[in-house]
Amino acid sequence: MEHNHSHNRNLKIGNAFRIGITINILFVIAEATAGYFSNSMALTADAGHNLSDVLALAFSWIAIILSRRKPTLKFTYGFRRSTILIALLNTIFLLVAVGIILYGAIQRINKPMQVNANSMMIVAAIGIVVNAFTAWLFMKEKKNDLNIRSAFVHFVADALVSLGVVFAGIIMFFTGILWIDSLVSFIIIAVILYSSYDLLIDSVNLALDAVPDNIKIEQVRDYLAGLKEVAGVHDLHIWSLGTTNTALTVHLTTCEPTNVSFISSIQHHLHNQFNIEHSTIQIEYGGMEDCGNKF
């Protein structure tokens, strides 16, 4: 049953990526074309932003596929850490998109152009639907994987940006104020930076083997130290093997003999209570200094 559940989950995630990538590629082409012919920098900027998200989505899917490959003699942990590298690469793509959009917006301030507000509003309204639907595809799984959460955040931000472009089109249609188009471009930049900041920090932390945010190392240490057989806890390390898998190594000093079932029970608790999938526990029996402190 667990294997079937995992297979069905993987199938749903794969379908979400296929659908999301397809509809967004089509929309990026349409939006970039409309932005060019309507002279809208906001539409062109949004198309560039959406293109970076499509690339991020494709790389995230590749990372998830790689993470499911079995370990080899060279890569004994498998390829799960590729998801961390891809998450970091995705944030870099976003920052590159910011630079391109910023350059175009500054150029447009110096040389304002007449914008077709009607085309701008129609295409942006379609963008709201496309981005909101894509975000919905990843809503259920966003808590389980940083790459999926990255995709979800990107497309929620895109939907909000498209909404801003619609409002800008309305204002320009009724007032004829051309600099509104550039203003929206700067707002898009602010939204991208805001939405990508946490993702960048999380990606860097995972790449540096930081303790995952969902695990409190003090609670893990207190649990291990509280076991009646344990007199000391040493060399406790917790890190991410990928964006969904956590590993732990620890040395436990005991003042009485233990067996395999003792280690198995700890591993079972670590998995159920702290969501640590891979734990390696070394028992050091008879540490007199620690035993003296314990009793």
ZAMARGU-4260 file (C-alpha; in steps of 0.2 Angstrom, whole numbers, plus 5000, padded with zeros to 4 digits):
<rodrens>
0) 5000/5000/5000 | 5014/5012/5004 | 5023/5008/4988 | 5007/5012/4978 | 5004/5028/4988
5) 5021/5034/4984 | 5019/5029/4965 | 5002/5038/4964 | 5010/5053/4973 | 5025/5053/4961
10) 5013/5052/4946 | 5003/5067/4952 | 5018/5077/4955 | 5025/5073/4937 | 5008/5077/4929
15) 5008/5094/4939 | 5025/5098/4932 | 5020/5093/4914 | 5004/5103/4914 | 5012/5118/4922
20) 5027/5119/4910 | 5016/5117/4895 | 5004/5130/4898 | 5017/5142/4905 | 5028/5140/4889
25) 5013/5144/4878 | 5008/5159/4889 | 5026/5166/4889 | 5026/5166/4870 | 5009/5175/4869
30) 5014/5187/4883 | 5031/5192/4875 | 5023/5194/4858 | 5009/5205/4865 | 5022/5215/4875
35) 5032/5218/4860 | 5017/5224/4849 | 5009/5234/4862 | 5025/5243/4868 | 5022/5237/4886
40) 5037/5235/4896 | 5027/5228/4911 | 5021/5214/4899 | 5038/5211/4893 | 5045/5211/4910
45) 5032/5199/4916 | 5035/5188/4902 | 5054/5187/4906 | 5049/5184/4924 | 5037/5170/4919
50) 5051/5162/4907 | 5063/5161/4922 | 5049/5152/4932 | 5046/5140/4918 | 5065/5136/4918
55) 5064/5134/4937 | 5050/5123/4935 | 5059/5112/4923 | 5074/5111/4933 | 5064/5107/4949
60) 5056/5092/4940 | 5073/5086/4934 | 5080/5087/4952 | 5065/5077/4958 | 5068/5064/4945
65) 5086/5063/4949 | 5082/5062/4968 | 5073/5046/4965 | 5088/5037/4957 | 5095/5023/4967
70) 5112/5025/4976 | 5128/5019/4966 | 5145/5014/4972 | 5151/5032/4969 | 5136/5041/4975
75) 5131/5031/4990 | 5117/5043/4996 | 5110/5043/4978 | 5106/5060/4970 | 5094/5068/4982
80) 5106/5083/4985 | 5103/5088/4967 | 5086/5095/4973 | 5096/5107/4985 | 5107/5113/4971
85) 5093/5115/4959 | 5083/5125/4972 | 5099/5137/4974 | 5100/5138/4955 | 5082/5143/4953
90) 5084/5158/4965 | 5099/5163/4954 | 5088/5163/4939 | 5076/5174/4948 | 5090/5187/4952
95) 5096/5186/4934 | 5078/5190/4928 | 5077/5205/4941 | 5093/5212/4932 | 5086/5211/4915
100) 5069/5218/4920 | 5077/5232/4930 | 5088/5237/4915 | 5073/5238/4903 | 5063/5248/4915
105) 5076/5261/4918 | 5078/5262/4899 | 5060/5265/4897 | 5059/5279/4910 | 5071/5289/4899
110) 5062/5285/4883 | 5043/5283/4886 | 5032/5275/4873 | 5014/5274/4869 | 5007/5258/4876
115) 4991/5248/4870 | 4982/5247/4887 | 4969/5236/4880 | 4981/5222/4875 | 4990/5224/4891
120) 4975/5221/4902 | 4968/5206/4892 | 4985/5197/4892 | 4988/5201/4910 | 4971/5194/4915
125) 4974/5178/4906 | 4991/5178/4916 | 4981/5178/4932 | 4971/5163/4927 | 4987/5153/4921
130) 4998/5157/4936 | 4984/5154/4949 | 4980/5137/4941 | 4999/5132/4940 | 5000/5137/4959
135) 4985/5127/4963 | 4994/5111/4955 | 5007/5112/4968 | 4997/5118/4983 | 4995/5101/4991
140) 5013/5095/4990 | 5021/5112/4994 | 5025/5108/5012 | 5034/5092/5008 | 5048/5098/4996
145) 5057/5115/4994 | 5057/5114/4975 | 5038/5112/4975 | 5036/5126/4987 | 5048/5136/4976
150) 5036/5133/4961 | 5021/5137/4972 | 5028/5153/4978 | 5034/5158/4961 | 5017/5156/4953
155) 5007/5164/4967 | 5019/5179/4965 | 5016/5179/4946 | 4997/5179/4948 | 4999/5194/4959
160) 5010/5203/4947 | 4998/5200/4933 | 4985/5207/4944 | 4995/5223/4946 | 4998/5224/4927
165) 4979/5223/4924 | 4977/5238/4936 | 4991/5247/4928 | 4982/5245/4911 | 4966/5251/4918
170) 4974/5267/4925 | 4984/5270/4908 | 4968/5267/4898 | 4958/5281/4908 | 4972/5293/4912
175) 4985/5291/4898 | 5000/5292/4910 | 5014/5282/4902 | 5026/5281/4917 | 5013/5269/4926
180) 5020/5255/4914 | 5038/5258/4921 | 5031/5259/4939 | 5023/5242/4937 | 5040/5235/4931
185) 5048/5241/4947 | 5034/5233/4958 | 5037/5217/4949 | 5055/5218/4953 | 5051/5221/4972
190) 5039/5206/4972 | 5052/5194/4964 | 5065/5200/4977 | 5053/5198/4991 | 5046/5181/4986
195) 5064/5174/4982 | 5072/5180/4998 | 5066/5165/5009 | 5070/5153/4996 | 5087/5159/4993
200) 5091/5158/5012 | 5083/5141/5014 | 5093/5134/4998 | 5110/5141/5005 | 5106/5134/5022
205) 5103/5117/5015 | 5118/5118/5004 | 5129/5121/5019 | 5121/5106/5029 | 5111/5117/5041
210) 5099/5109/5053 | 5082/5109/5043 | 5070/5123/5049 | 5056/5110/5053 | 5068/5101/5066
215) 5073/5108/5083 | 5090/5100/5087 | 5087/5105/5106 | 5071/5094/5106 | 5081/5079/5098
220) 5095/5081/5110 | 5083/5082/5125 | 5074/5066/5119 | 5090/5056/5117 | 5097/5062/5133
225) 5081/5058/5142 | 5082/5039/5138 | 5085/5030/5154 | 5099/5020/5146 | 5108/5035/5139
230) 5121/5044/5150 | 5128/5056/5137 | 5125/5063/5120 | 5140/5067/5108 | 5143/5072/5090
235) 5125/5075/5086 | 5123/5081/5068 | 5107/5084/5058 | 5107/5089/5040 | 5097/5087/5024
240) 5101/5074/5011 | 5089/5083/4999 | 5074/5095/5000 | 5063/5081/5007 | 5075/5069/5017
245) 5084/5072/5033 | 5099/5062/5041 | 5106/5061/5058 | 5122/5054/5066 | 5125/5053/5085
250) 5136/5045/5098 | 5126/5039/5113 | 5135/5034/5129 | 5126/5020/5139 | 5130/5014/5157
255) 5121/4997/5154 | 5122/4985/5139 | 5109/4988/5125 | 5104/4978/5110 | 5099/4981/5092
260) 5081/4983/5097 | 5086/4998/5108 | 5094/5007/5092 | 5079/5002/5081 | 5067/5010/5094
265) 5076/5026/5094 | 5077/5026/5075 | 5058/5023/5074 | 5054/5037/5086 | 5066/5049/5077
270) 5056/5045/5061 | 5039/5047/5068 | 5042/5061/5080 | 5055/5072/5070 | 5053/5066/5052
275) 5071/5060/5052 | 5072/5046/5038 | 5090/5041/5039 | 5098/5040/5057 | 5115/5032/5061
280) 5117/5029/5080 | 5134/5024/5088 | 5133/5016/5105 | 5148/5019/5117 | 5145/5008/5132
285) 5153/5011/5149 | 5159/5029/5148 | 5162/5031/5166 | 5163/5050/5167 | 5146/5051/5159
290) 5139/5037/5170 | 5145/5047/5185 | 5135/5062/5179 | 5119/5052/5175 | 5118/5043/5192
</rodrens>
